[in-house]
Amino acid sequence: MSSQLVTIDCHYVMPQLAAAYLRVEDGEAAFIEVNTAHAVPHLLKALADAGLKPEAVKYLIVTHVHLDHAGGTSALLAHCPNATVLAHPRAARHLIDPSKLVTSARGVYGAELFDKLYGDIGPIDAARVKSLDDGATVTLGGATLRFLHTRGHANHHFVVHDEKQNVVFTGDTFGLVYPALQRGQRFAFPSTSPTDFDGPAAVDSVKRIMALKPRAVALTHFGAFEDVDVIGAQLLTWLELSTKLFDEGKRSGDEQGTLEQHYKRKLEQALSDAALEAGLALTPDDRKLLGFDIELNAQGLAFAAVKARG
């Protein structure tokens, strides 16, 4: 088959938490998202299952350099001799020299947990990294991939519009739709994690994706979905709440730790309300699944609110 799109479970922390995608067109291949060094065997297996060798990989594409999206780039690139890494201009330098990212993450997680989560993150030759401006395109076989800068979650984030299949690979811009929570009605959740949350920009990014009228959105967390407008509407509601909390925190004068705890309580209540509206009875496993995201979202909102005070 000349045209393929494969969702790959990277087995990051648990099944169906983080995905990468293999896109094949006319014998040329691209990975969109690479997850961590530990995911490399899963990605190479998907390539082999598609009947291709690593030499067929033309691009490794990362939507942004958060480590659950891009941590394995150098490790995967070592297997793909003909591949070029495609990244946002603000992300490219961190792929070429990841030392600041690694130092920061090791400080947060500690060396042992960092290695368990992410493995080795090495530098990449600048000649193998290409920065893409907003609206730029590349070809993959007979398909065109268009890159759209989408701020809100991170200032170095883009999404990829596969115009032939009319699918948008959304990174974290279009939220989180965990398969384990899709019991009946759709249930989406945003990602406002540190350090670049910008509510109005996030809203604009969601609307920009919706305006493309894609057949489907392919989320890193997790999977491809065709009810784009339903997911988008839920995200806009969540982002409205997030922006309101941000504005209140900016005015409050509360320190970051106090804001984080306040936001966590507000987000947990909003989660319960949204689940009830969706007819979703949240189990302890559900709350555990979303607990980390609530912590990150609360941290991101608090960080942004304090930073915005100047």
PyMOL commands that set and color helices and strands:
alter all, ss='L'
color gray80, all
select helices_A, chain A and resi 37-49+54-56+67-70+73-77+89-96+99-109+111-118+126-128+179-181+199-211+228-252+256-277+284-308
alter helices_A, ss='H'
color red, helices_A
select strands_A, chain A and resi 3-9+19-25+28-32+57-61+84-87+129-131+137-140+143-149+158-162+167-171+216-219+223-225
alter strands_A, ss='S'
color yellow, strands_A
deselect
rebuild
show_as cartoon
